[in-house]
């Protein structure tokens, strides 16, 4: 038992505690069916993650997390979709500038997917794209031993899948209601 506790305490420090805080913020954000609430929650989560990754020395992940805060707030305004291209270019430049090892590619690709999702998609399509981005973060976080965010991404993936299913059911019910013959 003390061996397991020793391993746990080795990896749980202030940076990891911030990762767990981001996890709890994501519990709220990704369980929302409102796109607006999801994006605001993601922005708050990204602030915490930026500090977490910075403290772990994961500069690519820290930088893209910080940029995600601005991206998510801007995505709330439908008239700024053209800004997505600017973020895509910035993310690619960040990837080039901060690249040290292969694992640094995962946050870049994930944020490119996330940018596409929050600026151009909504509902089910947005969440499915975010689920793919989440898979890339799962791999990244496992490799760099980012415990809280790893659990967070596993949770995000699971809750997003459940939310997609609920949205799909609602869409199917709505379609079925529109195709029922009129009652007399």
C-alpha positions as CSV (number, residue, x, y, z in Angstrom):
1,X,0.0,0.0,0.0
2,X,2.8,2.4,0.9
3,X,4.4,1.7,-2.5
4,X,1.2,2.8,-4.4
5,X,0.9,5.9,-2.1
6,X,4.5,6.7,-2.9
7,X,4.0,6.6,-6.6
8,X,0.8,8.7,-6.3
9,X,2.6,11.3,-4.2
10,X,5.5,11.4,-6.7
11,X,3.2,12.5,-9.5
12,X,0.8,14.7,-7.5
13,X,2.2,18.1,-7.1
14,X,0.9,21.6,-7.6
15,X,1.0,21.2,-11.4
16,X,-1.0,18.0,-11.2
17,X,-3.5,19.5,-8.8
18,X,-4.1,22.2,-11.4
19,X,-4.7,19.5,-13.9
20,X,-7.3,18.0,-11.6
21,X,-9.0,21.4,-11.2
22,X,-9.2,21.6,-15.0
23,X,-10.8,18.2,-15.0
24,X,-13.5,19.4,-12.6
25,X,-14.2,22.5,-14.7
26,X,-14.5,20.2,-17.8
27,X,-17.0,18.0,-15.9
28,X,-19.4,21.0,-16.0
29,X,-18.6,22.3,-19.5
30,X,-18.8,19.1,-21.5
31,X,-22.0,18.0,-19.8
32,X,-23.9,21.0,-21.2
33,X,-26.1,20.7,-24.2
34,X,-25.7,24.5,-24.8
35,X,-22.9,25.2,-27.2
36,X,-22.4,28.6,-25.5
37,X,-22.0,27.0,-22.1
38,X,-19.6,24.4,-23.5
39,X,-17.4,27.1,-25.1
40,X,-17.3,29.3,-21.9
41,X,-16.4,26.3,-19.8
42,X,-13.7,25.3,-22.3
43,X,-12.2,28.8,-22.0
44,X,-12.0,28.5,-18.2
45,X,-10.6,25.0,-18.4
46,X,-7.9,26.2,-20.9
47,X,-6.7,29.0,-18.6
48,X,-6.0,26.3,-15.9
49,X,-4.5,23.9,-18.4
50,X,-2.1,26.5,-19.7
51,X,-0.6,27.0,-16.2
52,X,-0.6,23.2,-15.6
53,X,1.2,22.4,-18.8
54,X,3.7,25.3,-18.3
55,X,4.5,23.9,-14.8
56,X,5.1,20.5,-16.4
57,X,7.4,22.0,-19.0
58,X,5.1,21.2,-21.9
59,X,5.5,24.5,-23.7
60,X,3.5,23.5,-26.9
61,X,0.5,22.3,-24.8
62,X,0.7,25.4,-22.6
63,X,0.8,27.8,-25.5
64,X,-2.1,26.2,-27.4
65,X,-4.1,26.1,-24.2
66,X,-3.6,29.8,-23.6
67,X,-4.6,30.6,-27.2
68,X,-7.7,28.4,-26.8
69,X,-9.0,30.8,-24.2
70,X,-9.2,33.7,-26.8
71,X,-10.3,31.3,-29.5
72,X,-13.2,30.0,-27.5
73,X,-14.5,33.4,-26.5
74,X,-14.2,34.7,-30.1
75,X,-16.1,31.6,-31.4
76,X,-19.1,32.7,-29.3
77,X,-19.7,35.5,-31.9
78,X,-20.9,34.0,-35.2
79,X,-19.7,37.0,-37.2
80,X,-16.0,36.3,-36.5
81,X,-15.7,33.0,-38.3
82,X,-12.9,34.5,-40.5
83,X,-10.7,34.7,-37.4
84,X,-10.4,30.9,-37.4
85,X,-7.9,31.1,-40.2
86,X,-5.7,33.4,-38.1
87,X,-5.8,30.9,-35.3
88,X,-5.0,28.0,-37.6
89,X,-1.9,29.9,-38.8
90,X,-0.9,30.9,-35.3
91,X,-1.3,27.2,-34.1
92,X,0.9,26.0,-37.0
93,X,3.5,28.6,-36.2
94,X,3.4,27.7,-32.5
95,X,3.9,24.1,-33.5
96,X,6.9,24.9,-35.5
97,X,8.4,27.2,-32.9
98,X,7.9,24.9,-29.9
99,X,8.5,21.6,-31.6
100,X,11.0,19.5,-29.6
101,X,9.7,16.0,-30.0
102,X,7.0,14.0,-31.9
103,X,4.5,14.2,-29.0
104,X,4.3,18.0,-29.5
105,X,2.4,17.4,-32.8
106,X,-0.6,16.0,-30.9
107,X,-1.7,19.3,-29.2
108,X,-1.3,21.2,-32.5
109,X,-3.4,18.8,-34.5
110,X,-5.9,18.7,-31.6
111,X,-6.3,22.4,-31.5
112,X,-6.6,22.7,-35.3
113,X,-9.5,20.3,-35.0
114,X,-10.9,22.2,-32.0
115,X,-10.6,25.5,-33.9
116,X,-12.6,24.0,-36.8
117,X,-15.2,22.7,-34.4
118,X,-15.8,25.8,-32.4
119,X,-15.8,28.2,-35.4
120,X,-17.5,26.2,-38.1
121,X,-19.5,23.5,-36.5
122,X,-22.3,23.1,-34.0
123,X,-24.3,20.4,-32.2
124,X,-23.4,16.8,-33.1
125,X,-20.7,17.6,-35.7
126,X,-18.9,20.0,-33.3
127,X,-18.9,17.4,-30.5
128,X,-17.7,14.5,-32.8
129,X,-14.8,16.7,-34.0
130,X,-14.0,17.6,-30.4
131,X,-14.0,13.9,-29.6
132,X,-11.4,13.2,-32.2
133,X,-9.3,16.1,-30.8
134,X,-9.8,14.6,-27.3
135,X,-8.3,11.3,-28.4
136,X,-5.1,13.2,-29.4
137,X,-5.0,14.9,-26.0
138,X,-5.4,11.5,-24.3
139,X,-2.3,10.2,-26.1
140,X,-0.4,13.4,-25.3
141,X,-1.3,13.5,-21.7
142,X,-0.5,9.8,-21.2
143,X,2.9,10.3,-22.7
144,X,3.8,13.4,-20.6
145,X,2.2,11.9,-17.4
146,X,-0.4,14.7,-17.1
147,X,-2.7,12.8,-14.7
148,X,-5.6,15.2,-14.2
149,X,-5.9,16.2,-17.9
150,X,-5.6,12.5,-19.0
151,X,-8.6,11.7,-16.8
152,X,-10.3,14.9,-18.0
153,X,-9.9,13.9,-21.6
154,X,-11.2,10.4,-21.0
155,X,-14.2,12.0,-19.2
156,X,-14.7,14.6,-22.0
157,X,-14.7,11.8,-24.6
158,X,-17.2,9.8,-22.6
159,X,-19.5,12.7,-21.8
160,X,-19.3,14.0,-25.3
161,X,-20.3,10.6,-26.6
162,X,-23.3,10.6,-24.3
163,X,-24.2,14.2,-25.2
164,X,-24.0,13.3,-28.9
165,X,-26.3,10.4,-28.3
166,X,-28.8,12.7,-26.5
167,X,-28.7,15.3,-29.3
168,X,-29.1,12.5,-31.9
169,X,-32.1,11.1,-30.0
170,X,-33.7,14.6,-29.9
171,X,-33.0,15.1,-33.6
172,X,-34.6,11.7,-34.4
173,X,-37.6,12.4,-32.2
174,X,-38.1,15.7,-33.9
175,X,-37.8,14.1,-37.3
176,X,-40.3,11.4,-36.3
177,X,-42.7,14.0,-35.0
178,X,-42.6,15.8,-38.3
179,X,-43.3,12.6,-40.3
180,X,-46.3,11.3,-38.4
181,X,-49.5,11.3,-40.3
182,X,-52.0,14.0,-39.1
183,X,-54.5,12.8,-36.5
184,X,-58.2,13.2,-37.0
